[in-house]
């Protein structure tokens, strides 16, 4: 398959679906089937595809729901074309910050089209999105995904690092989905949090924040 279209789920980060080439080091047990998700203590294919995002929440974000998001796709699998589609009802601005081993990156509306993606390519995309939802009094939620690295009818392992920054002592983390367990690490501070996940399958993450100041 040499064409891939990705789409947004709940509006915070892109929904990533990569059609990947088989990796010799992988075992059948490392691949998740449709409807299954496996959280992995360690990557069986270190150095392969990973996703990073960093969200900046400001006091104004609490009023209008808009946040700045920096995303990077690292060590992409080779494919002729990838179309990344952001939620048109939420995204407000998109900018391609950098590309490596990609012939071109074109922004059109709520989409970014990458062409002739080589193995090991890197792409960083910045955006502004109305992605902070108030779900209760002083309680807010961010959504990420679904994230996946697809291979035919299954899903190969990948890593995702989701970082959220806010002014000191603005929030406390109320809950995360997935919660901390093998393959999922949750780091918290008074000015931000980070969710590190190693998995195979289709993953959607939710971060619930309680305003404390």
N, C-alpha and C positions, 0 to 999 in steps of 0.2 A: 504494500500500500504506500503510495507516495503523496498522499494529501491528507491533511488532518485539520479538523475544525474543532476548536475548543470553545466552551461557552461558560457564562457565569452562572453560579447557583444563587446564593443569597445576597450577592452584591458587594462583598468586601474585597476578596481577591478573585482572580480569575479561576475558573474551573480548568484544570490542566489535565489533558489526556494525551499521552505520548504513545505513538506506535513504535515500539522499540525492537531492536534486533536481538536475537538470542545471545545470552552470555554463557560462555563455556563453563564458568565456575559455578553457575547456579544449578541447584538440584530441583527436582519436580516439587518437593515440599516447600521450596522458597517462593513458589508462584501461587498467588491467590486466585481462586475461581470466581465467577460472577456471583455477586451477593455475599462474598466472604471478605473479611479483612483480617490480616495477620499483623500483629505488632511484634517487632523483631528486636531482640536484645542487641544484636550486632548486624551490620550489613554483610550479606554474603558476597556482595559485589562492590567493595569499597572503591571509591573514585568514580562511580557511575553517577547518573543524574540526581541532582538535588535541587530543591526550591527554597528560596529565602524571601521573606517579606518583612518590612519594618513600617509600622503604623505610628503616626504622630498625632496624639490627641491634644488639643488646646482648649482653654476655657470657652472659646467661641464654638468649638465642636459641640459642646453641650447644648447650645442654642440652635444651631442649624444642622447638626448631624454630620458635617463634612470633616474629613480627615485627609491628611497627606499620606500616601503609601508608596514606598520604594520596593520594587520586586526584582529579583534576579533568578534566572534559570541557568543552572551551572551544569556543564558536561551533558548537553543535549544529545539525544540519539539522532542519527542521520535521517533526514526525510526531505522530500522536495519542497513541500509547502506546509506551513502551520498558520492557521487563522485563529488568533486569540480574540474572543468576543467578551466584552465587559457588559454588565447589566446597563442598558440604555437609560433606565429610570434612575440610576444612582450615579454613574460616572459623570464627572464634570470636566475633566481635563486629562489628557494622556500625552506622555512624552517618552520617546525612546532615548534612554540615557546613553547606552553603549551596546555595541554588537561585536562579536568576534566569531569568525568562521561562518558567517551568514552573509549571503550575497546582498540582500536588501531587507529593509524593514519599513513597511508603509502603513501609515495611520489613515484610516478612513472611517469617519464617524466614531462608533464605539468599538472598532476593530483594529487590530494590529496584524498585518500579514507578513510572515517571514518566508523568504524563498531560498532554496538551495542551502538547507541547513546541514553542515558537516558534523561528523562525529566530534564530540568535545566542544561544540559551539557554546558560547555564553551570550545571554541577552539580558539586559537590565531595562525595565520599564517603570517609569514613575507615573503616578496618577493621583488625582484628587477625586474623592468619592463621598457621597452622602451615605456613609456606611455605619454610623453609630446610631443604634436604635435604642430609644428609651422604652424599657419594658415594664417598669414599675417606678414608684417614687424613689429617686436617687439611684436607680439601678439601670445599667446600660449593657447592651450586648453587641459583640462583634462576631461575624460569621466568616469562615474561610472554607473555600472549596466548592464542590468536591475536587480533591486532588487525586491524581492517579497516573500511573505509568503503564499503559495498556500494551498487551502483546497478544494478538488474536483474541481468544475468548478468556484470557486470564490477565493478571496484573503482576508486573515485576516489582521488586523492592525499590523504594525510593526514600529519601530523607526530606523532611520539611522543617524549616526553622521559622517560626512566627514570632516576631518581636513587636511589642506594643510599648510606646513611651508616652508618659504624661507628666505634667508638672508635679513636683515633689509633694507627696501626701494628698494628692487629689483622690486616688482610688485605692481600694483593697480588692484583691481577686476573690470573688465569691465562689466561682466554680469554673471548671474547664471541662470540655468534652472533646476528645477523650480526657479522662482524669489520669493522674500520675500512676504508672504501672510499668511493667517491663516494656521497653520500647517507647515509653512516653516520659519525658522529663519536664516538670514545671518549675521554673525559676521565678521567684517573686522578689520585688524590691519596693521601696517607697516611691520610686519614680518610673516604674515600669515592670513588665513581666516578659517571660519568654517561654514558648512552648516548642520543644524539640521532639519530633516524632520520626521514628523509623518504622516503615510498614510496607505491606503489599496489599493492594486492594483499592477500594474507592473510599476516601476519607473526607468527612466533613467535620470541621472543628468549630466549636463555639466557646467564646470567652465572655463570662459574665462579670461585670465590674460594679462595685458598690461605692458610690461617692462618699468620702469621709471628710472632705474639707472643701 
